[in-house]
Amino acid sequence: MRNYLLSPKFLRSALPGASLVILLMAIFYTQPRAMSYFGLNLMLQYTVPIALATIAQMFILTVNDLDLSIGPFVGLTACIGATLLNTDPVFGVLALLACIAVYAGLGALIHWRNLPSIVVTLGMSFVWLGVAVLILPTPGGTAPAWIKAVMGFKPTLQLFGYNVIPPFPIIAAAVIAVVVHIGLMRSSYGVVLRGAGGNPRAIARAGWSMLKIKVTMFALAGLFGVLAGLSLIGLTSAADAHIADRYTLYSIAGVILGGGEFVGGRVSPTGAVIGAMTLTLAGSFLIFLRISPDWQVGAQGAILILVLALRALINWREAR
Amino acid sequence: MNGGLAATLKKLGEKPWIWSYVGTILVWLATVSFTMGQGGASIITAALSFATFTVIVGIGQMFVITAGPGNVDLSIPATIALSGAICMKVMDGSNAMLPVGMLIALGTGLAVGTFNYMLIRVLRIPPIIATLSASFLILSTAIAYGRGLKIKPPPLLAEFTTMKVMGVPLLAVFIVGFAVLASIVLNRTLYGRSVLAIGQNMRAAWLAGINVERTRYATYTLSAVLAGFCGLLLAGFSGGASLDMGSEYLLASIAVVVIGGTSVAGGKSNIPGIWGASLFMFLLVTMLNTFGASAGIRLIMTGLIIVAVITIAGGDKPQR
């Protein structure tokens, strides 16, 4: 038992969860009032869009690509959600579907011409931002009421005078993690999708279409990007083209914090969601510590480096 | 005689950098014909001035990208901001402190490059994530250090960076010279040949006795040092340092390398193309401005052209 607990495999998989627990404990220690239904709900509310964007990035990383445009893309879908989807739902849905189709097309293009995804997505980030600016030149718009209702959902069940149902962001994060886990980690096509990141040539020789795999992964990333944008306006109730610029960095950091690796199809949907939660909480923690907002970004970089350093230590012990 | 001309043209057409210059000329012609020939010369002067800064960081980025797939420096914008802020504060507008300022730009670059490389080497973090997390820390340092910084650059620096001789910016002349020097370093020195060899096949380069790690360290440091100098010059050029003055150089530095004909897979570089691509990028925005395109359209066009260029250039076949 002791050997298992100290094995590199266990330590590596426990790292994301442990980081989250340690951070939560640190938050409760510095700010005990955060340990309440209301406190958790408030601190974690942005977990849902960030977790969805992180999952989108994870799909891309699974096939050894990197998406530097997910932030502006989430911003664009938020703008569509707060304008077209509200005033003309049919047209709005079509526009969002078109966004997903373009994403799938990018996957095909990257595969067909064997392009570096980092350059293509960097270029596309300008396109998404440009379209978003055209749709919504100044911050504004209104989120559809039903999205706001979903995001503001507060399930309650009183037992002995306590509400036993966890806050909505936690439920939503768990649902996202379980659904993607079943799809990507447990289904047989999910194994093929991950294998395409591990050894594309082997998968191609086994008769699977790499083109289809890339298109599937990029389309899924597009779908989760759209969901992230919509859930975001459910919280903010208005949109702006630049509303989610940060999400590119958040999503990459979330996947890495969650134990995902850069190459080889080694990813973890549960870890990615936990990573997104850790990032969201890190922001609150820094505020509780009264650290100047100047260092917010830097602290996120430091957390990222710290977790990667721990993982390097585990890997080094394994190699020895 | 005709055959000779055709042969020369054919030879030119095979040079990967020629297309960026062809594009530059076409875009300039389109702009000038729209304005009926007005301001044709001043557009070139402006293009030379602004392209200079892109070229400086582009050359650093090119060396990094040449070192092989996965190598890219995402900390350039943060380094520009940090170096600019520190230089301006230390020099405090005094001409006598200019050499100290230059040393600081150099020192900032050395420190950032060393830090980046330590993350890559010691913690074995993929370069994209390493330079990204480093850039968070660097940017926070710059924000905390440079808050409310409103210091004018030393008059000598401001004069040097904006001086023009018969419409030709002096700084551009220097950087053309520097590009020639970089070209010699790349193609004629041990260091440059090592970078090319590592980019083509890291293992083969190592087996051939090249000191891979030292070369990679030198490459990341070179990129950071050039970003540091760019920060100093940019602050002199624009009358003071601002924290977001580097932000546009993230995409620009990568884009000019790719458009200029350097292979993203590494091992094949092109320095003349960086000048051509930098001029092209600036003139493109000028053209769209002249045509009266809105901000959204400008962003979309910039993005689409980058995607189009990389699609036409294509990725390289994976080497085995």
Interface residues (C-beta under 8 A of the other chain):
Chain A: L66 L109 R113 N114 L115 P116 I118 V119 V120 L122 G123 M124 S125 F126 V127 W128 L129 G130 V131 A132 V133 L134 P137 L249 I252 A253 I256 F262 V263 S292 D294 W295 Q296 V297 G298 A299 Q300 G301 A302 L304 I305 L308 A309 A312 N315
Chain B: P69 V72 L119 V122 L123 R124 I125 P126 I128 I129 L132 S133 A134 S135 F136 L137 L139 S140 T141 I143 A144 R147 L250 L251 I254 A255 V258 V264 A265 S294 A295 G296 I297 R298 L299 I300 M301 T302 G303 L304 I305 I306 V307 I310 T311 G314 G315 D316 K317 P318
